[in-house]
Every structure is written in C-alpha cells, then in structure tokens.
C-alpha cells in the first residue's frame, strides 16, 4: 500500500476496472487492424465526488458477496469508513438509518456511508425470491479498523 492518496485511489480504480472489465467481457481477445488487440468498449457506470478524507493510513478491502434467492435480510451493521459497491448479478436491496430500501440492479453501483461514515445499514439483502444476487463491495477503512461493525 502507498500513503499517497492519488496513488491509492488510482490503485483502487484500477482494481475496480479490472473486475468490471472481466465481468463485462471486455477482455478483448479479438484482433483489430494489423494484428493489434481491438480497443475495449467502455462506459461510465457512476460518477460521484469523493468523500473529504485524507487516505493516509487507510486500507481497502474488496469482497465479493453472494446472497441466495429468498435469503433473509442481513443483520443491521455499519462501516467505520465508506463503501463503493457494484452489483454483478441480480438485484441488491439496502436501507440506511431505517429509510425505505434502495434497489440496485446488475451493472449499477451503490455508495454507503460516503457522506456520513458509521451510518446504520438497517437492511441489506437480496431483492429476489427466485434469483441470487452477487455484488462487489470495496470498503475503505483506517488500518486496523474492522470492515463491518454489528448494528
């Protein structure tokens, strides 16, 4: 890990891009003009201002989470840092501070505790009774802090 915020964010963005590239099938094996690899298509998935934090002494943990169809909602929890999420398959449902749930579909991103670290996630789960949901959660925390704290 580096202590330079710009390098850290670039590394995090590179990791997210690599995962999304693989998921979106953008590992172009096709050859273009004169045997050169064809350019991979890209699209902006989300744009959001970064939280106002200095990332010196922080770490990033990326976790792929799969929730079975019809599984009960997860327990209330919070994150001492912030979360960037990307739904790989299915539909994810989450609620913060007992607000109505938000639904995020495959190919969409979500942000948790971006503006107020430590918010209670009162609901987290699969929005479908018939299909699983799989998502990538990238959690930024100060080194030594837990990724998730029970609610």
N, C-alpha and C positions, 0 to 999 in steps of 0.2 A: 504494500500500500504506500501511497505517497501522501505527504502532508500538504501538497499544493492543491487547492480546491479545483482549479481549472483542470489539472491532470486527472484528479479523482473523478470529476463529472464526465470528462471525456472517456475515461475507462468505463464508467458505468453506462454511458450512452453506447459505447462500443459493444458492451456485453448485451445490452437490450437489443441493439441492432442485429447482432449475431443470432440471438434466439429468434427474433422476429423473422429474420431472413430465412432461417431454417424452416420455421413454421409456415411461412408464406410461399415456400417452394422457390425462393429466389436464388438458390444456389446454382445459377445458370450453367448447365453443362453444355448447352448448345453453343456452337461456334458461329461467329459472325464473319465479317469480311476478312480475308487473308488469314484464316485460322485463329483470329483473336477471339477471346471469350466475348459473347454477346453482353451488352450492358444490361444489368439487372434493373427491372422496373422498381420504382419506389413510390411511396405515398406517405404523406404526413398523417399520422394516426392521432396525435394530440399535440397541442402547444399550451404551455402553462408557465407563468412566472415561477421561478424557483423560490423556495422559502428563504427568508432572510436569516441564514445561518452561516457561520464560518465552519467549514467541514474539517478543520484541523482536529485530529484526534477522533474522527468518526470512522465508522466502517459500514460496509454494505453487505447485506445478506440476501441472496436471491433464492427463493424457494418455489418449486413447482408444487401446487396443491390440487388434488383431485377429490371431489366430493361426489359420492354416489347419488344416483337418482333417488329421490324420496328421503334422503338422509335428514335427520332433524337438524335445526339450525345450530350453529356453533355457539359456544358459551360467550357471554359478554367478556370483552377484553379491550385493552388499549395498547398503543405503541408509544414508547417514550420519544421516538423520533418521528419520521414520516414514511409513507409507503407510496410507491408507484406500482400499479398493477396492470396487467394485460390479460384479458380473457382469451385463452387459446381455443377452447371448445365449450359449447353450451351457453348457459345464461347464469350469471352470478348475481346474487342479491345481497345488499348490505345496508345497514342503517347506522347512523351516528347519533348519539345522545337522544335516543328514543324518538327520533324523527321518522317519518314514513320511509320505507326502504326504497333504495335506488336499484334499478336493474341494468346490468351491463352485459351486452351480448358479445359473442366471439368476434374478435377483431377490434374491440373497443378497449379503452384504457380507463382506469379509475385512480383517484388520488385520495389518500386518507391522511388525516392529521397534518395536512400541508400548512394550514394557517394557524392551527392550534394543536401542537403536539400533546398527546395524552387524552384526547377526546375518547369517550367510551363508545366502542362499537357494540351497539345493543343488538345487532342482528348481523349474521354472516352465514351465507349458505347457498345451496343450490335452488334456483328458482323453478326447477323442473322436477316433476314426479316421475318422469319417464327416461330422461337422459342425464348422464353425468355432466358435471362442469369441471373444467380444468383451467387453472389460471396461474400466472407467474406473478409472485409478489416480491418486489425488491424493497427491502426495508433498510432505511438509513438510521443508525443509532450511534450514540457516543460509544467508543470502545469500552467494553466491559458491561454495558447496559444490556438487559435482556431484549430480545426482539419483540416478545409479546408478554404482557402482564395481565393475569386474570382480572376481570372487571370490577 
